[in-house]
Structures are given as C-alpha cells and as structure tokens.
Amino acid sequence: MTAPEIIDLRSDTVTKPTPKMRQAMATCEVGDDVFGDDPTIIELERRVAELVGAEASLWCPTGSMANQVAVSTHTKPGQEVIAGDGAHVVNFELGGIGWVSFCQLRTVPDEMGWVDPKALKDTIREESMHTPGTGWTAGFPVPSAVS
C-alpha cells in the first residue's frame, strides 16, 4: 500500500489540484451561484450541512472570505475580535475586519495557532464608554474553555 498524495490546503493559492480533481472541475455541472442555480454548489452546501447537522451551509471560496463572514456573523460594528498573533486574519487580510465588519483586532500570543485559554480569558473585555467589547454572537455563551 502506498501513502496517499498530500494535498496542501494551507491556502487557496498553494493548493495544487490532482488530475482527478481537474477532471471533476472540467466535467461538473455548473450554473451561476449568484442566482442560486449552480447545482454543484447547491449539493456541496446541502451535503456539508447534513454532515455537521446544520440547517444550511455556505460555500466560501477562500479562507479570507470565510474569516470575514465569521467575523460579521459573530460581532457588531465597534466590537473587537481576539485572535492569535500568528493568525491569518491578523497578518494576511489587509485589515479586512475593519473594512468589512467595522471591528478591530486584539491579539494574544499563540503557538502554532494554539492560544492559552487563560490568556484568552484575560483579554476579553466588556464594552464601556472607553473600550470596545469583545464580540460574541447574541445568545451564545462564552466558550467553556475560557469561562
């Protein structure tokens, strides 16, 4: 048995499709996703929602787009987002959080993407006259790892 070929998914710009992936792209049914009629995207979103037990899912073609959708979903303008100092959203998205969600970043040290829960807890702020609050989706509790 041979080891499977590794597909590098660190970034949408370094992924190299295999011949089988290229064949699938060349022969798949297509439509215009803006108008909601791309059968491949519809099936992908349906399948992912089913896999994770969600009502629906949304295809984001890039990690940056997914990050911006997540931030917009979990914050309101004027709040801050806590992220590890090595995070993509901090270092490679050109301040997208400010432009798209009208939020600001606050960083904590991370080690290869892992943030110390205590450091995270100590960084969370309540909104006040002088400071932005840390964004959370209304109705969701603070994650148990930091509460």
Stockholm file with secondary structure:
# STOCKHOLM 1.0

chainA/1-147         MTAPEIIDLRSDTVTKPTPKMRQAMATCEVGDDVFGDDPTIIELERRVAELVGAEASLWCPTGSMANQVAVSTHTKPGQEVIAGDGAHVVNFELGGIGWVSFCQLRTVPDEMGWVDPKALKDTIREESMHTPGTGWTAGFPVPSAVS
#=GR chainA/1-147 SS CCCCCCCCCSCTTTCCCCHHHHHHHHHSCCCCGGGTCCHHHHHHHHHHHHHHTCSCCCCCSSHHHHHHHHHHHHCCTTCEEEEETTCHHHHSSTTHIIIIICCEEEEECEETTEECHHHHHHHCCCCCSSSCCBCCCTTCCCCTTTC
#=GC SS_cons         CCCCCCCCCSCTTTCCCCHHHHHHHHHSCCCCGGGTCCHHHHHHHHHHHHHHTCSCCCCCSSHHHHHHHHHHHHCCTTCEEEEETTCHHHHSSTTHIIIIICCEEEEECEETTEECHHHHHHHCCCCCSSSCCBCCCTTCCCCTTTC
//
